[in-house]
Amino acid sequence: GGYHRKTHKSILIMSSLATPTCTIDRDILNENTVGQMDDLGLAVFAKLCGANRGAFVMDPPDGKTYGCTAFPESFSTDAGITTAPVPDSANLTQSFAKGDIDPSATVDIVDQYTSAVY
């Protein structure tokens, strides 16, 4: 049935990548569903930050260490935020809850974090 096809399709997609990457499933977490979370920080970042011990250095390759407490500025610009960059996961969570950052940009930043870390 459908499950087998999805599994097979995922395997084909992953095998076609030169370097496997991890991204969020936009069918599950997207601009329409992110607002349904009670707390973005607890639902997403508590798990992601804890699982990788909070630090990553792979992306961007600028020699700095980033993590939940320090996002690279490129996360914001790549998400289309042209005002002040989102400095960290706590600020993203609070800004989204207040409506200062739109759902699409929020999901883009979560996806970038996921790709950079995993």
Helices and strands as residue ranges (DSSP letters): H 2-16, G 34-36, H 40-40, I 41-45, H 46-51, E 55-56, E 66-67, H 73-78, H 89-98, H 103-117
